[in-house]
Every structure is written in C-alpha cells, then in structure tokens.
Amino acid sequence: ADVETEVAAAGVPKKRTFKKFSFRGVDLDALLDMSTDELVKLFPARARRRFQRGLKRKPMALIKKLRKAKREAPPGEKPEPVRTHLRNMIIVPEMIGSIIGVYNGK
C-alpha cells in the first residue's frame, strides 16, 4: 500500500501491464506453438471428446473467418468482428485477439 501511495504522490503515471493469458499453467506463446493433439490433452473431457470426433464444417468456417479478419487488420489495430451463431464453439488459442459477435436472438 505504501508503494502505491508513493507512486501516486510522485505524479508518475503507472505503467499499464497487459493481461498474461494462460490455460492450466501454460502461457499463450506455448499454447500457440502446440500441435492440436498436444493441446487437446489439456482440455477437459467434453472438449476432448468433441475434438476427437472432429470439427464440423461450421466451426472450421468460423476459424477461417477469424484468421482472415486478423490477417486483413492493420498491425496494432483490432480486427473486424466476425458474426456467428455458434454459441457452443470451443475457444482455441488461435482465437485469442479476435473479436466474435455471437448472435443472441435479437
């Protein structure tokens, strides 16, 4: 508490730290480098089962659209939101940084 008051009193703006993403103790960089098989081993049983049965056409199309939106975004800018009805899509590390608009019935 003393350090925070000293920094505030000095008038020095506190550096903003970005959120460090991790899943089950593995950081985002390591997750992105993992193969799908290694990644699936970290998932809970329901997600493992879904991946073992294979991703269908619609979830694969969503991932392709997210890749395209990220690729077309200027560096340092947020990508365009990708709209979808897929509420039950499993979030994979590749999706981090993308914006997804999920249809909620309105």
N, C-alpha and C positions, 0 to 999 in steps of 0.2 A: 504494500500500500504506500510505503514511503517513497519508493522509486517512482511510482506513477504521479504522485503529487509534485515531486521534484521536476519531472519532465514537463508536466502541465505548467508549473510555475516558471520554468525557463522559457516557455513560449516556443519550444521546438516542436514542430508537428511530428506526431508519432508515425513511424513508417508503417504502412499497411501491409500486413502479411496475407498472402493468398492461402486459401484452404488447401491443405495437402490431402489429396484423395488417396484412400487405401481401402482394401477389401480383405478382411480376415488376416490383417497384418502384412499384406503385400502391397507395396506402393504402386501408383498408377503406371510409372515407367516400366516396371517389371511385368505388370499385367498386360500392357500393350505388346511387350515382346513375346509373351507366352503364346504357344500354339493353342488351338481350340481344345484339344484333348487335355492339355495341362490345366487350362482354365476351367474346364468342366469339373475337374477333380475338386476344385474349391467350392463349387456350387452346392446348395442344399439338394436333397433327394428329388424334389419335384422338378427343379430346373435341370438336374442331370438327366432325368427321365425324358424331359421334353427335348433336350439336345440329342440324346441317343436315338430318339425317334425321327430326328431330322427336322430342320426348319422348313416350313412350307413356303409356298410362293409369296404370300403377302408379307410375312416378316422379312424375307430376303429382299423384297422390293423396298420396304421401309429402310433397311440398312443401306441399300444402293442409293436411295434418295438422300439420306443423311450424308453419305460420302460425297455426293455430287454438290450438295449445299455447302459443305465445308470447303471443297475444292474451289468453288466459284466465289467464295467470300474473300474480300481483300485481306491481306495479312494484318493482324491486330484488330480486326473487326469481328463482330458476332455474325454467324451465318444466318441466312433467312430461316424462319421457322418452317418445319415440314409438318403438314397436317395429316392426321391419321385417325382411324377408328380403332386401332389396335391397342386396347387397354391392357391386354394380358401379355404384352411383349416383355421379354426378359432383357434387362439392361446389361449390355456387354460393354467392356472398357472402351471400345472403339466409339461408342455413342457419347462419351464424356466430351463436353464442349459444344455439342449440338443443341438446337432448340427444337422441341417437338410440341406441336399443338394437338392435344388429344381431344377428339370430339366428345362432348358430354351430353348431347341430346338437344341442345338449344340452337 
